[in-house]
Amino acid sequence: MKRAGMLRQVSDFSDFSRGHWLQELLCQGEEPSRVQSSPDGQHLLVLQKSRPPPLPQVVAFQRHSVGGADLERNWQPPQPTLVGLLFLQSPVTLGSWVLAIVWEHGRTEVWHFVVALGWQLLQTLELCQGARARIISVCSQGANLVWCEERPPLDAHSDMSKCAFRFCVCTRALEMGDQGVRLGTVRIVLHNSPEYQVLASPQHVFLVPAAASFATTSKFLLIWHPEKAKLTITAPSAGFIHSKVLHSSSESDFRKLLLGSVGLLSGLAPLDIHTSAVSNSEGLLLVSTKGAVNMVEPDGTQRHIFDLEGGPLAQGSSVQLKTFGSILACMLAGVLYLIDQNSGRLIEKKILSMKEVHFLESPGEEDSIQLLTQTGIYGFSFSKPEDSSRPEPCLVEMVFEEACRYYQRRSLSSSKLTVEKLKKGGVFQAPVALAAILQHSLRQKQKPARGLQDTYAKLLSTMSLELQSYMSLELLKTCVVCAPESEVESYCEELVEQEVSRVLHSDMDKDNLAYLNSIFASFPKAAWKATRSCLQLQQNGDGLLVARATPEVWKKVLGGPQQEEVGQNGVVPLFELICASFLRFKPKWLPSFVELTQQYVSISWAYSSKEGPEGRVPLYKRALGVLARKNKCSEANDEMELELLLCSKRPKAVLQALHLLIRLKRWQRVVEVAEKFSKLSPLLNKEIFTTLLAEFAQHRELDPYLDTLWLLCPAELTASDILTVVLQHLPHSQEDPVPFSTEGNQLTVGLLKPLLQRVVQRPCVQDEMYSDALQSPTFPPPTPPREH
């Protein structure tokens, strides 16, 4: 982390041309309305508020004067007010720029500074096409001008409510060549819109509603992406809402843009914006009236950065924002806040003696901040800590804060454990050891660790692989943030795989489970690939699903917090998450996966143990619950339900599957299932045969399979048992029975005869008991010979 140096004076106006005049201007009672510095930092433009002549209104002060005329531009009160001082890139010479002075009625003067000659007026142009148009706000992006103009109705007495959307957002290129400067054609970005303030970053343009706009249109922001010709609707309270590509000018109507999002936008709260500015990281900085500083990213997401002190901001109070590298400088009521944009941490807070300051550009010096005050130019210089071996303070603080949470959970005392107590107690050595290890392991590899205790050195060698994994993970997260859009998906897949693997090798508590839920919801495809990789799921040569996960990982998958433990907050157990991924990306593998999990459960936990997952709800029922939540009734779902029931091999599930097949009238499959699962146990065999015998008595659908069916008859069933089942399930006829039925679906003695013959001819149990004695060669045995 960077640290701020002392506030020191850089210049006392002596290095400015006519520095005494600049100092006198700043020391006057009324402050200038705007101070801007050129991109190279060599020129300072001061726009004064309305003053009587002969004082100018725009003055350019040159730093390190090399001669040439200064820019002094003034105008009489009848002339429209000035709305913009813009520095635009010159496409002719790389690194050069021009100054555009834009007035309210669209008149634009283009100035250029030439060394030894001074400021020269290149050309005067008319920005707007209509004579009645009035520019509200203007900004520059590269060599393009973007502005919001008002187009009043022709009828001056028309109803203002009908012409509320009388504004238009336009853009034109400023083309410079040998023939001079000319404007390109007007492109309409948005028409029939409310009043917007336009703010440009290098790649995007933010459209912020004016304070006086209507309540219905001041609930969201618009972001224009010029390269993609796309408009994004976003609300700081709701995030990204809608995005639309504008293929033609007819699609850029404001009301058509909102047509599909009116219902969502109507429920949002109005924007709370006190001050807005563009960050050098492409984002939009917003300060609310409550003092909260937020960043709106170009993709429409919002991130909270910092809360300014002092409570709600007054309506007329001035808040100045400026970014220098990764540092956000914020000036409020004489207090300078220096904040790290990435982490939101307050680096330094300075109370200045002057109330009004202006931030200046400092090209090539991202580690310094320059302030223009009434007494001169002051600067803050940032420098890294001298000892590069010191750890990042935020990382060390995270170690102790996490340790506080861990020990507080295990403590029986009601007293609050703080970081100070943790460091001074001398009892908790683990966080102290970890902080020391991080101090030496995060430095450069070529610098050997010095001053590390022998105990810590041994622990560091043990933890080296984990630390390398942590560092690679942090590097990967940085790559995800900085990667182009085409490579983000591959980085996200790798990041998700590492995160899922990390969580599966740590304690599966409620927090980790909720984190996994968010990963599976945000990156479903990447989470599915990560699951396959962590469990090492693949098909072998026989087409069977195999997994080579360690027992620890299996226990996390099956023995984590269940639904009744995590609460009804939408958090799904890990087993259900994985089953949902199977159903989405590889449904054919789900029954085999459930079968694999049951094999692992039978090895690791005793049957019906309350500690194991099968002691609560069987795994196949949990998988069926995931299938039921799909809310889709189809043949594929019926087949999946059938496979999940059969893969469990539980008697109740097998009978349930058999009844499902009977309901679907899939008789061939009914017989196959009966033949396969009758071998599991005699009791299940009897239940299956009784069920099919009852079906046989009711209709003739099973007649082609009778030979196979009779082979399943249990040995303990007698002819009377069979006749009892058949008579109980004969269909009830509505008419008197006749000897010869015309329907052809009646049960006849001839159909039942093979089964009865088979049962009658089968030897009874008592005969089998004495079969050995009855099969002796002679009966009774021969008389033994007499002895003489």
Beta strands, then each sheet from edge to edge (+ up, - down):
strand 1: 3-4
strand 2: 8-11
strand 3: 34-37
strand 4: 43-47
strand 5: 58-62
strand 6: 72-73
strand 7: 82-89
strand 8: 97-103
strand 9: 107-114
strand 10: 118-126
strand 11: 134-141
strand 12: 144-150
strand 13: 167-177
strand 14: 180-183
strand 15: 187-193
strand 16: 196-200
strand 17: 205-209
strand 18: 221-225
strand 19: 230-235
strand 20: 239-245
strand 21: 275-278
strand 22: 284-287
strand 23: 292-296
strand 24: 302-307
strand 25: 319-324
strand 26: 327-332
strand 27: 335-340
strand 28: 346-351
strand 29: 358-360
strand 30: 368-373
strand 31: 376-383
strand 32: 537-539
strand 33: 545-547
sheet 1: 1+ 31- 2+
sheet 2: 1+ 31- 30+ 29-
sheet 3: 3+ 4- 5+ 6-
sheet 4: 7+ 8- 9+ 10-
sheet 5: 11+ 12- 13+ 14-
sheet 6: 11+ 12- 13+ 15-
sheet 7: 16+ 17- 18+ 19- 20+
sheet 8: 21+ 22- 23+ 24-
sheet 9: 25+ 26- 27+ 28-
sheet 10: 32+ 33-
end
